[in-house]
């Protein structure tokens, strides 16, 4: 099982579509992988909580749980000073847990 980390908050609709496309590419090349994509797995579930402002409590708990259960962590794009805070938080948590962390390029080229 793998967790795909990708930006979200700067443009949720666009970023969800981009993450979906990355997920399709991953699954087509590695159909044996169970892929967790938080954009897809959690977004629709959180709509009612977004309205009342409590969504961060749920998303953080769910992401902690998903990352802790995954065998490895895929960075969907490069980390840099402009990277989303959410991606940095996810990466930091995965690193703290000792998860194998691979870039999208490494994963698609079979370097995982």
N, C-alpha and C positions, 0 to 999 in steps of 0.2 A: 504494500500500500504506500502511496506517495502523496505528498501535499504540494500543491502548486501555489506558490506565492506570486502575486501580481498586483500592481497598483489598482486602486478602486476609487477612493473618495474624490479625486479631482474631476472625474467624469464617469459615474457609475454605469451608465448605459453603454458607453463606448468601451470602457475597460472590461465589462462583463462579456461583451462580444469578442474582444481580443482574447480574453482568457478562454472562452469557449473554443475559439479557433486553435489556440495552443493545445488545449485539451484534446481536440480531435486529432491533431498531429501526433501527440504523445500516444494516444490509444491506438491509432492506426499502425504505428511502428512497434508498439509494445502492448498487444491486446491482453497480456497476462497481468498488467498493472491495474490495480484498483486505485483510481485517482480521486482525491478529494480536492475540489475546486471551491473555495469558500464563496466566491462570487455567485456560483450556481447553487451550491448546497444550502446556503444560508439566506441569500438576498430575499427571496419571496417569503420565507418564513418570518422575516423581520419587519415586513411592511407595517404591521399594526404597531410594533414597538417603536418604529422610526417616528411615527406621528406623536407619540407621547414622550419621546426623548430618552427612553430607557434601553435603546438597542445596544449601546456599548457594553452594558453588563452581560447581555446574552452573547454577543459576538465574541467577546474576550473569553468567556467560559468555553464556548463551543470550539474556538480556535485552539485554545490550550489543549482541550481534550483530543481534537483531531490530530494536531501535531504530535502529541505524546504517543498516539497509537500508530503513527506512520513509521514505516521502515526507513524512509529517507525523505528529503525536503528538496524541492526543485525551485530554484529562483527563476521566475519567468522573464526577468529582465535584470540588467546589471544594477547593483547597488552603487549609488553615488550621492553626493551632497543634496541632490534634488529628489532623491527617492522618497516615496511616501513613508510617512511615519509608521503606518500599519505594516508595511513590508519590513521595515527595520525591526519593529517589535516582533514580528513572526520569526524572522531570521535569528534574532537574539535569543528567543525562547528555544528554537530548534538547536542552536549552537550550545546553549546552556544544558540541554538534555543530552547532548552528545550525538545528535542525529547526523547522519551523512548528509552533507549539503552539496548539491551539484547545480551548475548553471544549466539553463535550457540547452545551450549549445553542447555542453559536455554530455548531457543526457541523450540528446538526439543523435550524437555521434558515437554512442555506445561506450562512453568513458565513465559510466556509472559503475 
